[in-house]
Amino acid sequence: MKPHVVVLGGNFAGLGSAQKVRELCGESVRITVIDRKNFLLFVPNVPAEVFEGRDPSKTLAMDIPSTLDEDDIGFIQAEIKAIDPDAKRVDFVPNERPGAAPESLSYDYLVVAVGNRLAYDKIEGFAEHGHTVSDFYYGNKLRHFLAHEYKGGPVAIGSARFHQGDGTKDVKLYGGHAFPSAEAACEGPPVETMLSMATWLGQHGKGGPDKITVFTPAALIAEDAGEEVVGKLLGIAGGMGFNYVNEAKDVTRITKDGVELASGKNIEAELKIVFPDWVPHDFMKGLPISDNEGFVVTDVTMRNPKYPNVFAAGDAAAITVPKLGGIGHAQCEIVAKQIAKD
Ligand SMILES: Cc1cc2nc3c(=O)[nH]c(=O)nc-3n(C[C@H](O)[C@H](O)[C@H](O)COP(=O)(O)OP(=O)(O)OC[C@H]3O[C@@H](n4cnc5c(N)ncnc54)[C@H](O)[C@@H]3O)c2cc1C
């Protein structure tokens, strides 16, 4: 029997891993992908579609099953419930219709690429007063707000605090470099959104950058880009009129009138666009492959040290800091090379 490679998650890291495993292992393995949805959500372009006034669900979804079928990769649409690394088993419930009976799947190799939970539910007042651009639902909600409700008041854009786990403490980086730490999970989106928002304000005759305050929990926004690059960006942005608040620490609450920050500072705003904490899924917590937060522990080859047949790719991996799809994409090839080598 061919070794069975089971890939959990079918978005960037899951789809990429499955395709790379097929490319590098050929027909010597059987591959199955499990995801709760049957389309790839092209997250990075949601802000662009929203500010251009287009429905992102019409332009940014790609069918997963037919894409996988091109490489003879199986697909199961199901909610993943549990992983048992000792029994080499994944428990899932098919989710096409409610009421499906729970099932299990055995694997020889497991690739965990389930991303994280974007924890808007941890931000008090978000549902009533917050906006964001991280999926089709929230993107369309903001699109509607901009078109029909926004009166042209101040805008606050920024991130809640990220809680990085301890899963990288034993990772040895080539060249002895220090492992990055991040106080915000992914700060490209707030920077991109502040620039798009300013363009939108200008195009709609509602003002410009001086209406926008961008905030970060860290000492420096997008600190992973490096002090020199961010310094130049802040110089240009300040010259354009953007307002900047650093060391916000966290988002405490969103109200009708603005954003309350853990630093004690409040930002007055009619429109509040917020990016939350990236939190591991509940079923990832407390597993022998996970760190203290629930991110999957790996070495630099994306392999779990305790369970060498378990790999991680993308946002689910502890080593992926900050949480960027580009990093996950590079990890797909590393995972596939390791499985092919075995
Ligand atoms: C607005 C925005 C803009 C961004 N722009 C960029 C950018 O320009 N460049 C960049 O590199 N990164 C960007 N990112 C980050 C990027 O989107 C993520 O790093 C990337 O999506 C991570 O890919 P992933 O496959 O690891 O996880 P995800 O994309 O989160 O995919 C995880 C998959 O697992 C599935 N899944 C999860 N739990 C279960 C379960 N229990 N059962 C079944 N299926 C499950 C999900 O349905 C999903 O398909 C952006 C993020 C945001 C929010």
The ligand as a Gaussian input file, in Angstrom:
#p B3LYP/6-31G(d) Opt

LIG

0 1
 C       -6.300000      41.221000       5.171000
 C       -5.121000      40.323000       5.094000
 C       -4.164000      40.542000       4.113000
 C       -3.050000      39.717000       4.033000
 N       -2.108000      39.978000       3.074000
 C       -1.025000      39.174000       2.971000
 C       -0.041000      39.418000       1.959000
 O       -0.151000      40.362000       1.176000
 N        1.018000      38.567000       1.882000
 C        1.167000      37.500000       2.735000
 O        2.149000      36.756000       2.620000
 N        0.246000      37.253000       3.711000
 C       -0.835000      38.057000       3.845000
 N       -1.765000      37.818000       4.822000
 C       -1.605000      36.639000       5.695000
 C       -2.125000      35.391000       4.975000
 O       -3.472000      35.568000       4.614000
 C       -1.996000      34.169000       5.887000
 O       -0.674000      34.078000       6.352000
 C       -2.374000      32.921000       5.113000
 O       -3.746000      32.930000       4.797000
 C       -2.048000      31.667000       5.926000
 O       -2.300000      30.545000       5.129000
 P       -2.597000      29.138000       5.806000
 O       -2.933000      28.212000       4.690000
 O       -1.528000      28.790000       6.755000
 O       -3.888000      29.391000       6.720000
 P       -5.346000      29.838000       6.267000
 O       -5.311000      30.677000       5.060000
 O       -5.976000      30.384000       7.503000
 O       -6.052000      28.458000       5.879000
 C       -6.367000      27.485000       6.829000
 C       -7.371000      26.520000       6.214000
 O       -7.684000      25.526000       7.192000
 C       -9.093000      25.324000       7.219000
 N       -9.481000      24.913000       8.573000
 C       -9.184000      25.523000       9.738000
 N       -9.709000      24.845000      10.773000
 C      -10.366000      23.789000      10.248000
 C      -11.123000      22.714000      10.812000
 N      -11.299000      22.562000      12.129000
 N      -11.669000      21.809000       9.966000
 C      -11.498000      21.932000       8.610000
 N      -10.790000      22.916000       8.033000
 C      -10.229000      23.827000       8.844000
 C       -9.691000      26.681000       6.839000
 O      -10.986000      26.521000       6.303000
 C       -8.680000      27.207000       5.828000
 O       -9.023000      26.867000       4.508000
 C       -2.890000      38.640000       4.946000
 C       -3.848000      38.412000       5.947000
 C       -4.951000      39.251000       6.024000
 C       -5.980000      39.002000       7.101000

